[in-house]
Amino acid sequence: MPADAQAVGDLQALKAAKRRAVRVHLGSNVAANIAEMAAQLG
């Protein structure tokens, strides 16, 4: 998929610039999963 290729390229660019990155799969209930992630992060 083109989106996957874009994500891989973005990750490689961030790594080359010594930047941190995280990839998160939000599942089918995006809003609820974002809220849960925010709650977990404090």
N, C-alpha and C positions, 0 to 999 in steps of 0.2 A: 504494500500500500504506500502511496506517496506520503501520507501523514507519518507513517513509521520511519520512512527514509529521512524526512525532515527532522523528526525527533532525534534520530541517531546523529545526524549532522550537527544539530544544536548541542547535543551532549558532548560530541567530540570538540566543538569549538569552546565550550565552557571548560572542559578538561585542559585543553591547550592553553587557555588563559589562566589556568590554576584556580578556577572558580568551582564552588560546590554546587551540586545539583541533586535533585530528588525527583524520581518518577513515581507518580501516584495513580493507581487505577481506582476510579471512583464508583465503578459498578453502575447499575441501572438507576439507582436512586441518588442522583448526584447531590441534590440539596441536603438530604439527610446525612450522607456520607461526609460532606464538607462540614456540616455542623458537628458531627462526631469527631472529625479530625481536629477541629478548632477546640472542642472541649478537652480532648486529650492533650493538646499542646498548651492549654492553660490560657 
